[in-house]
Amino acid sequence: MVFAVTQHERRGRLPRRIVSLSIKHPGVVLLIWIVLFVAASPGVSMLRIETSTDSVLDRTDKDWSFYQSSQDRFGGDEVLTVLISGKEPFDPEALRAVSKLTARFAALPGVRRVDSLASVPLVQVSKGGEISLEPALADGVPDNSEARSHLYEEVKADRIASRALISPDGTSLAVNVVLERGAERFYEAILSEVER
């Protein structure tokens, strides 16, 4: 009786042999992995992880100079977002945390600005036609729930704040930390302050 060996079976022989040898001789396998590790160590020690977008853009392209000039004009394009969750929409504790963290993060080196309810102007027009550009928390956290509900409605009506600074249900509030261009050297200090 003659059995034809298929190409699939021939391809499966090598992996089966490797597995079989690995099971029979685990010491040899361990030795091979140690040799590979030692051989790769110099390369791994020189490995550098680049977090900046500058490293992946083509510097010979005209878009590179446009990107550089936009960073000079508007700052870096790296943003850290700290999310503060409350128990209810515009929870007073969460609002106080937003005010406190906005001031703390704005004072850090490497931070260009902090966008939050305590710093981003809300565009409002009074009945008399006067325009107000005060942040939502410019006067501090409202004392009573009625005033907080009114403030919540005003923030929801704002085109920018409602999409970037609060969740749709108002229970989560964002503090967006916009970093300066070339702020990589400050990352450790900024991130440890955010973690604290």
N, CA and C atoms as an extended XYZ file, in Angstrom:
588
Properties=species:S:1:pos:R:3:atomname:S:1:resname:S:1:resid:I:1 pbc="F F F"
N         0.847       -1.170        0.000 N   MET     1
C         0.000        0.000        0.000 CA  MET     1
C         0.897        1.239        0.000 C   MET     1
N         0.663        2.193       -0.895 N   VAL     2
C         1.474        3.397       -1.020 CA  VAL     2
C         0.641        4.597       -0.557 C   VAL     2
N         1.234        5.378        0.362 N   PHE     3
C         0.559        6.597        0.843 CA  PHE     3
C         1.258        7.810        0.257 C   PHE     3
N         0.526        8.700       -0.325 N   ALA     4
C         1.108        9.935       -0.861 CA  ALA     4
C         1.249       10.940        0.279 C   ALA     4
N         2.451       11.514        0.389 N   VAL     5
C         2.703       12.516        1.425 CA  VAL     5
C         2.369       13.886        0.837 C   VAL     5
N         1.430       14.550        1.453 N   THR     6
C         1.013       15.859        0.936 CA  THR     6
C         2.021       16.937        1.333 C   THR     6
N         1.966       18.044        0.618 N   GLN     7
C         2.856       19.170        0.911 CA  GLN     7
C         2.584       19.720        2.311 C   GLN     7
N         1.316       19.689        2.728 N   HIS     8
C         0.930       20.150        4.060 CA  HIS     8
C         1.590       19.302        5.145 C   HIS     8
N         1.606       17.989        4.938 N   GLU     9
C         2.237       17.103        5.911 CA  GLU     9
C         3.742       17.328        5.974 C   GLU     9
N         4.363       17.576        4.781 N   ARG    10
C         5.802       17.840        4.754 CA  ARG    10
C         6.140       19.118        5.511 C   ARG    10
N         5.307       20.127        5.347 N   ARG    11
C         5.542       21.396        6.063 CA  ARG    11
C         5.341       21.241        7.560 C   ARG    11
N         4.489       20.325        7.977 N   GLY    12
C         4.222       20.128        9.393 CA  GLY    12
C         5.292       19.328       10.112 C   GLY    12
N         6.170       18.660        9.364 N   ARG    13
C         7.201       17.829        9.992 CA  ARG    13
C         8.205       18.660       10.781 C   ARG    13
N         8.673       19.770       10.197 N   LEU    14
C         9.705       20.586       10.856 CA  LEU    14
C         9.224       21.131       12.207 C   LEU    14
N         8.055       21.764       12.291 N   PRO    15
C         7.599       22.231       13.598 CA  PRO    15
C         7.450       21.099       14.616 C   PRO    15
N         6.947       19.934       14.152 N   ARG    16
C         6.810       18.804       15.077 CA  ARG    16
C         8.168       18.330       15.583 C   ARG    16
N         9.171       18.319       14.710 N   ARG    17
C        10.514       17.913       15.127 CA  ARG    17
C        11.098       18.897       16.139 C   ARG    17
N        10.894       20.186       15.882 N   ILE    18
C        11.418       21.210       16.804 CA  ILE    18
C        10.767       21.061       18.176 C   ILE    18
N         9.469       20.875       18.197 N   VAL    19
C         8.765       20.710       19.470 CA  VAL    19
C         9.242       19.442       20.172 C   VAL    19
N         9.386       18.384       19.431 N   SER    20
C         9.836       17.113       20.004 CA  SER    20
C        11.239       17.239       20.596 C   SER    20
N        12.152       17.891       19.865 N   LEU    21
C        13.516       18.090       20.373 CA  LEU    21
C        13.515       18.997       21.602 C   LEU    21
N        12.646       20.010       21.608 N   SER    22
C        12.553       20.930       22.749 CA  SER    22
C        12.102       20.205       24.005 C   SER    22
N        11.167       19.278       23.835 N   ILE    23
C        10.670       18.526       24.983 CA  ILE    23
C        11.726       17.549       25.497 C   ILE    23
N        12.464       16.915       24.551 N   LYS    24
C        13.481       15.928       24.944 CA  LYS    24
C        14.735       16.583       25.531 C   LYS    24
N        15.055       17.799       25.070 N   HIS    25
C        16.303       18.460       25.485 CA  HIS    25
C        16.036       19.904       25.940 C   HIS    25
N        15.352       20.095       27.068 N   PRO    26
C        15.029       21.460       27.513 CA  PRO    26
C        16.270       22.277       27.875 C   PRO    26
N        17.309       21.639       28.323 N   GLY    27
C        18.548       22.354       28.663 CA  GLY    27
C        19.170       23.018       27.435 C   GLY    27
N        19.132       22.325       26.312 N   VAL    28
C        19.674       22.886       25.063 CA  VAL    28
C        18.847       24.085       24.628 C   VAL    28
N        17.532       23.966       24.750 N   VAL    29
C        16.643       25.078       24.382 CA  VAL    29
C        16.932       26.290       25.258 C   VAL    29
N        17.092       26.074       26.552 N   LEU    30
C        17.403       27.168       27.473 CA  LEU    30
C        18.738       27.808       27.113 C   LEU    30
N        19.720       26.997       26.783 N   LEU    31
C        21.036       27.515       26.390 CA  LEU    31
C        20.936       28.362       25.112 C   LEU    31
N        20.143       27.898       24.149 N   ILE    32
C        19.961       28.665       22.903 CA  ILE    32
C        19.322       30.019       23.203 C   ILE    32
N        18.299       30.050       24.095 N   TRP    33
C        17.646       31.320       24.446 CA  TRP    33
C        18.609       32.254       25.169 C   TRP    33
N        19.466       31.716       26.019 N   ILE    34
C        20.463       32.548       26.716 CA  ILE    34
C        21.442       33.152       25.722 C   ILE    34
N        21.902       32.345       24.774 N   VAL    35
C        22.822       32.854       23.743 CA  VAL    35
C        22.149       33.950       22.923 C   VAL    35
N        20.891       33.729       22.533 N   LEU    36
C        20.157       34.752       21.773 CA  LEU    36
C        19.982       36.034       22.584 C   LEU    36
N        19.689       35.897       23.881 N   PHE    37
C        19.527       37.058       24.746 CA  PHE    37
C        20.822       37.860       24.845 C   PHE    37
N        21.937       37.158       25.055 N   VAL    38
C        23.240       37.830       25.159 CA  VAL    38
C        23.592       38.513       23.844 C   VAL    38
N        23.305       37.849       22.727 N   ALA    39
C        23.606       38.434       21.415 CA  ALA    39
C        22.755       39.677       21.141 C   ALA    39
N        21.519       39.688       21.624 N   ALA    40
C        20.617       40.810       21.365 CA  ALA    40
C        20.775       41.955       22.356 C   ALA    40
N        21.397       41.710       23.501 N   SER    41
C        21.504       42.727       24.563 CA  SER    41
C        22.117       44.047       24.113 C   SER    41
N        23.239       44.064       23.354 N   PRO    42
C        23.786       45.372       22.936 CA  PRO    42
C        22.794       46.188       22.112 C   PRO    42
N        22.067       45.523       21.220 N   GLY    43
C        21.084       46.230       20.403 CA  GLY    43
C        19.922       46.747       21.226 C   GLY    43
N        19.449       45.938       22.174 N   VAL    44
C        18.324       46.335       23.021 CA  VAL    44
C        18.717       47.510       23.911 C   VAL    44
N        19.963       47.517       24.407 N   SER    45
C        20.398       48.620       25.277 CA  SER    45
C        20.487       49.940       24.518 C   SER    45
N        20.670       49.881       23.198 N   MET    46
C        20.735       51.107       22.394 CA  MET    46
C        19.374       51.514       21.841 C   MET    46
N        18.364       50.679       22.077 N   LEU    47
C        17.016       50.964       21.590 CA  LEU    47
C        16.464       52.203       22.267 C   LEU    47
N        15.927       53.127       21.481 N   ARG    48
C        15.371       54.355       22.018 CA  ARG    48
C        13.928       54.481       21.556 C   ARG    48
N        13.041       54.714       22.489 N   ILE    49
C        11.630       54.879       22.137 CA  ILE    49
C        11.361       56.367       21.983 C   ILE    49
N        10.912       56.763       20.821 N   GLU    50
C        10.658       58.163       20.510 CA  GLU    50
C         9.163       58.412       20.616 C   GLU    50
N         8.776       59.308       21.519 N   THR    51
C         7.347       59.594       21.705 CA  THR    51
C         6.893       60.809       20.912 C   THR    51
N         7.816       61.529       20.343 N   SER    52
C         7.463       62.748       19.626 CA  SER    52
C         7.040       62.438       18.199 C   SER    52
N         6.086       63.207       17.683 N   THR    53
C         5.664       63.036       16.288 CA  THR    53
C         6.736       63.532       15.327 C   THR    53
N         7.674       64.337       15.826 N   ASP    54
C         8.740       64.861       14.965 CA  ASP    54
C         9.534       63.738       14.311 C   ASP    54
N         9.660       62.613       14.969 N   SER    55
C        10.505       61.537       14.472 CA  SER    55
C         9.887       60.778       13.301 C   SER    55
N         8.579       60.871       13.094 N   VAL    56
C         7.942       60.096       12.036 CA  VAL    56
C         7.557       60.937       10.822 C   VAL    56
N         7.796       62.221       10.870 N   LEU    57
C         7.439       63.080        9.748 CA  LEU    57
C         8.633       63.275        8.817 C   LEU    57
N         8.355       63.390        7.539 N   ASP    58
C         9.394       63.603        6.529 CA  ASP    58
C         9.852       65.050        6.591 C   ASP    58
N        11.099       65.253        7.020 N   ARG    59
C        11.600       66.615        7.219 CA  ARG    59
C        11.946       67.336        5.918 C   ARG    59
N        11.955       66.629        4.798 N   THR    60
C        12.242       67.271        3.515 CA  THR    60
C        10.976       67.785        2.836 C   THR    60
N         9.836       67.402        3.340 N   ASP    61
C         8.560       67.791        2.751 CA  ASP    61
C         8.186       69.213        3.180 C   ASP    61
N         7.465       69.932        2.307 N   LYS    62
C         7.041       71.301        2.648 CA  LYS    62
C         6.069       71.315        3.826 C   LYS    62
N         5.352       70.193        4.021 N   ASP    63
C         4.428       70.115        5.159 CA  ASP    63
C         5.171       70.141        6.493 C   ASP    63
N         6.454       69.725        6.477 N   TRP    64
C         7.257       69.750        7.707 CA  TRP    64
C         7.432       71.184        8.203 C   TRP    64
N         7.750       72.099        7.294 N   SER    65
C         7.942       73.495        7.709 CA  SER    65
C         6.617       74.102        8.176 C   SER    65
N         5.507       73.702        7.536 N   PHE    66
C         4.200       74.177        7.980 CA  PHE    66
C         3.908       73.665        9.391 C   PHE    66
N         4.215       72.383        9.626 N   TYR    67
C         4.005       71.785       10.941 CA  TYR    67
C         4.848       72.504       11.999 C   TYR    67
N         6.100       72.798       11.672 N   GLN    68
C         6.982       73.493       12.615 CA  GLN    68
C         6.466       74.890       12.932 C   GLN    68
N         6.025       75.618       11.903 N   SER    69
C         5.528       76.982       12.136 CA  SER    69
C         4.227       76.959       12.949 C   SER    69
N         3.383       75.934       12.729 N   SER    70
C         2.152       75.856       13.523 CA  SER    70
C         2.468       75.543       14.980 C   SER    70
N         3.513       74.754       15.220 N   GLN    71
C         3.915       74.489       16.609 CA  GLN    71
C         4.488       75.748       17.251 C   GLN    71
N         5.235       76.532       16.477 N   ASP    72
C         5.762       77.794       17.013 CA  ASP    72
C         4.626       78.743       17.379 C   ASP    72
N         3.601       78.743       16.554 N   ARG    73
C         2.484       79.666       16.758 CA  ARG    73
C         1.526       79.194       17.852 C   ARG    73
N         1.199       77.896       17.846 N   PHE    74
C         0.151       77.407       18.749 CA  PHE    74
C         0.650       76.469       19.846 C   PHE    74
N         1.923       76.129       19.831 N   GLY    75
C         2.460       75.212       20.834 CA  GLY    75
C         2.435       73.783       20.341 C   GLY    75
N         2.861       72.863       21.195 N   GLY    76
C         2.928       71.456       20.832 CA  GLY    76
C         1.560       70.842       20.606 C   GLY    76
N         1.571       69.643       20.055 N   ASP    77
C         0.303       68.968       19.778 CA  ASP    77
C         0.076       67.796       20.722 C   ASP    77
N         0.791       67.794       21.840 N   GLU    78
C         0.621       66.717       22.806 CA  GLU    78
C        -0.235       67.213       23.975 C   GLU    78
N        -1.248       66.432       24.294 N   VAL    79
C        -2.200       66.812       25.338 CA  VAL    79
C        -2.389       65.625       26.283 C   VAL    79
N        -2.323       65.902       27.573 N   LEU    80
C        -2.680       64.912       28.596 CA  LEU    80
C        -4.063       65.278       29.100 C   LEU    80
N        -4.933       64.297       29.208 N   THR    81
C        -6.274       64.564       29.721 CA  THR    81
C        -6.464       63.836       31.041 C   THR    81
N        -6.827       64.599       32.055 N   VAL    82
C        -7.136       64.036       33.361 CA  VAL    82
C        -8.648       64.082       33.502 C   VAL    82
N        -9.249       62.930       33.743 N   LEU    83
C       -10.704       62.840       33.848 CA  LEU    83
C       -11.100       62.754       35.312 C   LEU    83
N       -11.987       63.629       35.716 N   ILE    84
C       -12.467       63.659       37.097 CA  ILE    84
C       -13.939       63.264       37.076 C   ILE    84
N       -14.266       62.211       37.808 N   SER    85
C       -15.650       61.715       37.823 CA  SER    85
C       -16.325       62.086       39.134 C   SER    85
N       -17.544       62.562       39.010 N   GLY    86
C       -18.350       62.896       40.178 CA  GLY    86
C       -19.506       61.935       40.322 C   GLY    86
N       -20.230       62.083       41.417 N   LYS    87
C       -21.379       61.211       41.675 CA  LYS    87
C       -22.633       61.699       40.960 C   LYS    87
N       -22.636       62.965       40.595 N   GLU    88
C       -23.793       63.580       39.954 CA  GLU    88
C       -23.291       64.618       38.965 C   GLU    88
N       -24.156       65.117       38.074 N   PRO    89
C       -23.717       66.171       37.178 CA  PRO    89
C       -23.223       67.393       37.963 C   PRO    89
N       -22.048       67.847       37.619 N   PHE    90
C       -21.410       69.009       38.257 CA  PHE    90
C       -21.320       68.831       39.775 C   PHE    90
N       -20.856       67.661       40.164 N   ASP    91
C       -20.614       67.358       41.574 CA  ASP    91
C       -19.680       68.433       42.145 C   ASP    91
N       -20.024       69.051       43.276 N   PRO    92
C       -19.188       70.138       43.808 CA  PRO    92
C       -17.749       69.711       44.106 C   PRO    92
N       -17.550       68.468       44.571 N   GLU    93
C       -16.189       67.987       44.837 CA  GLU    93
C       -15.389       67.894       43.541 C   GLU    93
N       -16.027       67.410       42.490 N   ALA    94
C       -15.359       67.297       41.193 CA  ALA    94
C       -15.023       68.683       40.640 C   ALA    94
N       -15.935       69.635       40.787 N   LEU    95
C       -15.680       71.004       40.316 CA  LEU    95
C       -14.524       71.640       41.081 C   LEU    95
N       -14.465       71.405       42.392 N   ARG    96
C       -13.346       71.942       43.190 CA  ARG    96
C       -12.022       71.318       42.744 C   ARG    96
N       -12.062       70.018       42.443 N   ALA    97
C       -10.851       69.332       41.975 CA  ALA    97
C       -10.386       69.922       40.638 C   ALA    97
N       -11.333       70.250       39.764 N   VAL    98
C       -10.984       70.863       38.475 CA  VAL    98
C       -10.259       72.189       38.695 C   VAL    98
N       -10.794       73.033       39.563 N   SER    99
C       -10.168       74.332       39.849 CA  SER    99
C        -8.775       74.161       40.427 C   SER    99
N        -8.662       73.268       41.387 N   LYS   100
C        -7.382       73.043       42.065 CA  LYS   100
C        -6.333       72.492       41.093 C   LYS   100
N        -6.715       71.473       40.325 N   LEU   101
C        -5.759       70.850       39.403 CA  LEU   101
C        -5.368       71.778       38.259 C   LEU   101
N        -6.293       72.598       37.811 N   THR   102
C        -5.981       73.554       36.740 CA  THR   102
C        -4.846       74.465       37.174 C   THR   102
N        -4.942       75.000       38.378 N   ALA   103
C        -3.891       75.891       38.889 CA  ALA   103
C        -2.572       75.140       39.090 C   ALA   103
N        -2.645       73.928       39.636 N   ARG   104
C        -1.420       73.151       39.890 CA  ARG   104
C        -0.710       72.785       38.591 C   ARG   104
N        -1.470       72.297       37.600 N   PHE   105
C        -0.846       71.873       36.342 CA  PHE   105
C        -0.321       73.059       35.545 C   PHE   105
N        -1.009       74.198       35.600 N   ALA   106
C        -0.568       75.380       34.847 CA  ALA   106
C         0.778       75.889       35.344 C   ALA   106
N         1.111       75.632       36.598 N   ALA   107
C         2.376       76.103       37.171 CA  ALA   107
C         3.562       75.193       36.847 C   ALA   107
N         3.311       74.047       36.236 N   LEU   108
C         4.397       73.102       35.953 CA  LEU   108
C         5.218       73.543       34.746 C   LEU   108
N         6.547       73.375       34.798 N   PRO   109
C         7.363       73.669       33.618 CA  PRO   109
C         7.043       72.662       32.512 C   PRO   109
N         7.009       73.141       31.270 N   GLY   110
C         6.687       72.290       30.132 CA  GLY   110
C         5.224       72.299       29.766 C   GLY   110
N         4.381       72.964       30.587 N   VAL   111
C         2.943       73.037       30.299 CA  VAL   111
C         2.649       74.388       29.651 C   VAL   111
N         2.098       74.345       28.453 N   ARG   112
C         1.765       75.589       27.746 CA  ARG   112
C         0.500       76.220       28.319 C   ARG   112
N        -0.538       75.389       28.513 N   ARG   113
C        -1.789       75.882       29.101 CA  ARG   113
C        -2.595       74.691       29.589 C   ARG   113
N        -3.585       74.982       30.394 N   VAL   114
C        -4.501       73.952       30.894 CA  VAL   114
C        -5.911       74.372       30.524 C   VAL   114
N        -6.597       73.498       29.801 N   ASP   115
C        -7.978       73.777       29.401 CA  ASP   115
C        -8.933       73.020       30.314 C   ASP   115
N        -9.783       73.762       30.991 N   SER   116
C       -10.780       73.159       31.877 CA  SER   116
C       -11.895       74.170       32.088 C   SER   116
N       -12.876       73.792       32.877 N   LEU   117
C       -13.960       74.723       33.201 CA  LEU   117
C       -13.460       75.928       33.990 C   LEU   117
N       -12.277       75.798       34.571 N   ALA   118
C       -11.713       76.907       35.343 CA  ALA   118
C       -10.867       77.848       34.485 C   ALA   118
N       -10.628       77.491       33.216 N   SER   119
C        -9.746       78.338       32.404 CA  SER   119
C       -10.271       78.686       31.015 C   SER   119
N       -11.105       77.840       30.441 N   VAL   120
C       -11.598       78.097       29.079 CA  VAL   120
C       -12.795       79.041       29.133 C   VAL   120
N       -12.738       80.139       28.385 N   PRO   121
C       -13.862       81.084       28.409 CA  PRO   121
C       -15.132       80.486       27.800 C   PRO   121
N       -16.255       80.767       28.436 N   LEU   122
C       -17.558       80.426       27.864 CA  LEU   122
C       -18.097       81.678       27.190 C   LEU   122
N       -18.460       81.537       25.950 N   VAL   123
C       -18.998       82.688       25.226 CA  VAL   123
C       -20.490       82.802       25.560 C   VAL   123
N       -20.844       83.901       26.243 N   GLN   124
C       -22.236       84.115       26.627 CA  GLN   124
C       -22.637       85.546       26.282 C   GLN   124
N       -23.876       85.673       25.849 N   VAL   125
C       -24.408       86.995       25.510 CA  VAL   125
C       -25.588       87.273       26.440 C   VAL   125
N       -25.528       88.419       27.124 N   SER   126
C       -26.617       88.782       28.041 CA  SER   126
C       -27.808       89.309       27.247 C   SER   126
N       -28.926       89.503       27.929 N   LYS   127
C       -30.121       90.035       27.269 CA  LYS   127
C       -29.880       91.431       26.730 C   LYS   127
N       -28.953       92.157       27.376 N   GLY   128
C       -28.633       93.510       26.917 CA  GLY   128
C       -27.618       93.529       25.767 C   GLY   128
N       -27.177       92.343       25.320 N   GLY   129
C       -26.244       92.263       24.195 CA  GLY   129
C       -24.779       92.288       24.601 C   GLY   129
N       -24.516       92.245       25.898 N   GLU   130
C       -23.126       92.248       26.350 CA  GLU   130
C       -22.545       90.834       26.274 C   GLU   130
N       -21.291       90.758       25.811 N   ILE   131
C       -20.624       89.466       25.674 CA  ILE   131
C       -19.757       89.214       26.895 C   ILE   131
N       -19.862       88.014       27.424 N   SER   132
C       -19.036       87.598       28.558 CA  SER   132
C       -18.132       86.458       28.101 C   SER   132
N       -16.854       86.532       28.458 N   LEU   133
C       -15.891       85.494       28.111 CA  LEU   133
C       -15.230       84.917       29.359 C   LEU   133
N       -15.990       84.793       30.409 N   GLU   134
C       -15.464       84.270       31.669 CA  GLU   134
C       -15.534       82.738       31.672 C   GLU   134
N       -14.540       82.080       32.268 N   PRO   135
C       -14.642       80.624       32.432 CA  PRO   135
C       -15.818       80.268       33.346 C   PRO   135
N       -16.308       79.056       33.221 N   ALA   136
C       -17.472       78.616       34.009 CA  ALA   136
C       -17.211       78.723       35.506 C   ALA   136
N       -15.986       78.447       35.936 N   LEU   137
C       -15.671       78.477       37.365 CA  LEU   137
C       -14.894       79.731       37.765 C   LEU   137
N       -15.076       80.809       37.005 N   ALA   138
C       -14.362       82.061       37.304 CA  ALA   138
C       -14.714       82.579       38.699 C   ALA   138
N       -15.949       82.395       39.113 N   ASP   139
C       -16.386       82.858       40.437 CA  ASP   139
C       -16.347       81.743       41.483 C   ASP   139
N       -15.690       80.654       41.177 N   GLY   140
C       -15.623       79.529       42.101 CA  GLY   140
C       -16.767       78.555       41.891 C   GLY   140
N       -16.825       77.561       42.744 N   VAL   141
C       -17.861       76.528       42.647 CA  VAL   141
C       -19.141       77.038       43.304 C   VAL   141
N       -20.261       77.018       42.573 N   PRO   142
C       -21.532       77.472       43.164 CA  PRO   142
C       -21.899       76.663       44.407 C   PRO   142
N       -22.461       77.347       45.397 N   ASP   143
C       -22.768       76.718       46.685 CA  ASP   143
C       -23.967       75.776       46.639 C   ASP   143
N       -25.007       76.167       45.917 N   ASN   144
C       -26.225       75.349       45.965 CA  ASN   144
C       -26.447       74.591       44.661 C   ASN   144
N       -27.260       73.571       44.753 N   SER   145
C       -27.488       72.699       43.596 CA  SER   145
C       -28.209       73.415       42.457 C   SER   145
N       -29.059       74.377       42.785 N   GLU   146
C       -29.772       75.126       41.734 CA  GLU   146
C       -28.791       75.933       40.890 C   GLU   146
N       -27.833       76.585       41.548 N   ALA   147
C       -26.818       77.360       40.824 CA  ALA   147
C       -25.921       76.439       39.993 C   ALA   147
N       -25.598       75.255       40.521 N   ARG   148
C       -24.774       74.298       39.768 CA  ARG   148
C       -25.540       73.770       38.557 C   ARG   148
N       -26.850       73.530       38.721 N   SER   149
C       -27.679       73.075       37.596 CA  SER   149
C       -27.734       74.133       36.503 C   SER   149
N       -27.862       75.402       36.909 N   HIS   150
C       -27.877       76.501       35.943 CA  HIS   150
C       -26.531       76.567       35.202 C   HIS   150
N       -25.436       76.433       35.949 N   LEU   151
C       -24.101       76.449       35.349 CA  LEU   151
C       -23.929       75.283       34.382 C   LEU   151
N       -24.444       74.132       34.767 N   TYR   152
C       -24.365       72.940       33.913 CA  TYR   152
C       -25.076       73.191       32.581 C   TYR   152
N       -26.247       73.808       32.631 N   GLU   153
C       -27.001       74.109       31.410 CA  GLU   153
C       -26.234       75.106       30.526 C   GLU   153
N       -25.588       76.093       31.157 N   GLU   154
C       -24.796       77.059       30.387 CA  GLU   154
C       -23.617       76.382       29.697 C   GLU   154
N       -22.937       75.493       30.413 N   VAL   155
C       -21.788       74.791       29.829 CA  VAL   155
C       -22.245       73.867       28.706 C   VAL   155
N       -23.382       73.169       28.904 N   LYS   156
C       -23.904       72.289       27.851 CA  LYS   156
C       -24.239       73.066       26.580 C   LYS   156
N       -24.636       74.319       26.743 N   ALA   157
C       -25.008       75.137       25.579 CA  ALA   157
C       -23.782       75.662       24.829 C   ALA   157
N       -22.613       75.630       25.455 N   ASP   158
C       -21.392       76.121       24.808 CA  ASP   158
C       -20.884       75.086       23.802 C   ASP   158
N       -20.513       75.559       22.600 N   ARG   159
C       -20.078       74.641       21.539 CA  ARG   159
C       -18.784       73.914       21.881 C   ARG   159
N       -17.848       74.586       22.529 N   ILE   160
C       -16.538       73.986       22.801 CA  ILE   160
C       -16.543       73.198       24.103 C   ILE   160
N       -16.979       73.822       25.169 N   ALA   161
C       -16.910       73.188       26.495 CA  ALA   161
C       -17.715       71.898       26.563 C   ALA   161
N       -18.881       71.878       25.914 N   SER   162
C       -19.736       70.691       26.017 CA  SER   162
C       -19.121       69.482       25.326 C   SER   162
N       -18.215       69.692       24.387 N   ARG   163
C       -17.620       68.563       23.669 CA  ARG   163
C       -16.238       68.191       24.187 C   ARG   163
N       -15.548       69.135       24.819 N   ALA   164
C       -14.161       68.888       25.210 CA  ALA   164
C       -13.926       68.852       26.717 C   ALA   164
N       -14.831       69.415       27.509 N   LEU   165
C       -14.561       69.557       28.928 CA  LEU   165
C       -15.511       68.795       29.852 C   LEU   165
N       -16.663       68.376       29.335 N   ILE   166
C       -17.600       67.613       30.175 CA  ILE   166
C       -18.157       66.439       29.366 C   ILE   166
N       -18.540       65.390       30.088 N   SER   167
C       -19.196       64.253       29.439 CA  SER   167
C       -20.648       64.627       29.150 C   SER   167
N       -21.308       63.903       28.255 N   PRO   168
C       -22.700       64.238       27.936 CA  PRO   168
C       -23.625       64.288       29.153 C   PRO   168
N       -23.350       63.450       30.164 N   ASP   169
C       -24.228       63.458       31.349 CA  ASP   169
C       -23.730       64.401       32.446 C   ASP   169
N       -22.586       65.057       32.230 N   GLY   170
C       -22.085       66.045       33.184 CA  GLY   170
C       -21.412       65.472       34.420 C   GLY   170
N       -21.305       64.149       34.515 N   THR   171
C       -20.683       63.561       35.706 CA  THR   171
C       -19.160       63.506       35.609 C   THR   171
N       -18.621       63.563       34.389 N   SER   172
C       -17.170       63.523       34.206 CA  SER   172
C       -16.686       64.842       33.639 C   SER   172
N       -15.599       65.332       34.211 N   LEU   173
C       -15.038       66.622       33.809 CA  LEU   173
C       -13.586       66.422       33.390 C   LEU   173
N       -13.179       67.111       32.340 N   ALA   174
C       -11.824       66.941       31.818 CA  ALA   174
C       -10.945       68.132       32.172 C   ALA   174
N        -9.688       67.819       32.475 N   VAL   175
C        -8.643       68.831       32.623 CA  VAL   175
C        -7.612       68.470       31.567 C   VAL   175
N        -7.549       69.253       30.486 N   ASN   176
C        -6.645       68.985       29.370 CA  ASN   176
C        -5.366       69.781       29.537 C   ASN   176
N        -4.259       69.071       29.713 N   VAL   177
C        -2.951       69.698       29.914 CA  VAL   177
C        -2.243       69.731       28.562 C   VAL   177
N        -2.109       70.927       27.982 N   VAL   178
C        -1.464       71.093       26.679 CA  VAL   178
C         0.013       71.381       26.926 C   VAL   178
N         0.869       70.519       26.367 N   LEU   179
C         2.298       70.632       26.617 CA  LEU   179
C         2.970       71.580       25.626 C   LEU   179
N         4.066       72.185       26.070 N   GLU   180
C         4.852       73.044       25.188 CA  GLU   180
C         5.567       72.191       24.154 C   GLU   180
N         5.980       72.827       23.100 N   ARG   181
C         6.793       72.141       22.103 CA  ARG   181
C         8.120       71.754       22.746 C   ARG   181
N         8.550       70.519       22.521 N   GLY   182
C         9.816       70.050       23.068 CA  GLY   182
C         9.780       69.845       24.574 C   GLY   182
N         8.621       69.462       25.104 N   ALA   183
C         8.470       69.311       26.559 CA  ALA   183
C         8.888       67.930       27.055 C   ALA   183
N         9.544       67.132       26.191 N   GLU   184
C         9.886       65.756       26.552 CA  GLU   184
C        10.690       65.677       27.847 C   GLU   184
N        11.574       66.644       28.066 N   ARG   185
C        12.421       66.597       29.271 CA  ARG   185
C        11.612       66.822       30.556 C   ARG   185
N        10.399       67.346       30.426 N   PHE   186
C         9.552       67.585       31.595 CA  PHE   186
C         8.529       66.473       31.831 C   PHE   186
N         8.481       65.475       30.939 N   TYR   187
C         7.463       64.433       31.029 CA  TYR   187
C         7.412       63.786       32.408 C   TYR   187
N         8.571       63.408       32.922 N   GLU   188
C         8.591       62.686       34.204 CA  GLU   188
C         7.967       63.516       35.317 C   GLU   188
N         8.340       64.803       35.396 N   ALA   189
C         7.795       65.662       36.445 CA  ALA   189
C         6.290       65.889       36.246 C   ALA   189
N         5.885       66.095       34.999 N   ILE   190
C         4.466       66.335       34.719 CA  ILE   190
C         3.634       65.097       35.045 C   ILE   190
N         4.087       63.946       34.575 N   LEU   191
C         3.332       62.718       34.803 CA  LEU   191
C         3.277       62.337       36.278 C   LEU   191
N         4.373       62.579       37.012 N   SER   192
C         4.332       62.251       38.438 CA  SER   192
C         3.390       63.197       39.187 C   SER   192
N         3.304       64.458       38.746 N   GLU   193
C         2.356       65.393       39.371 CA  GLU   193
C         0.924       64.980       39.042 C   GLU   193
N         0.670       64.547       37.804 N   VAL   194
C        -0.661       64.073       37.426 CA  VAL   194
C        -1.022       62.853       38.253 C   VAL   194
N        -0.071       61.954       38.433 N   GLU   195
C        -0.339       60.741       39.216 CA  GLU   195
C        -0.633       61.077       40.668 C   GLU   195
N         0.101       62.074       41.226 N   ARG   196
C        -0.159       62.492       42.620 CA  ARG   196
C        -1.563       63.050       42.743 C   ARG   196
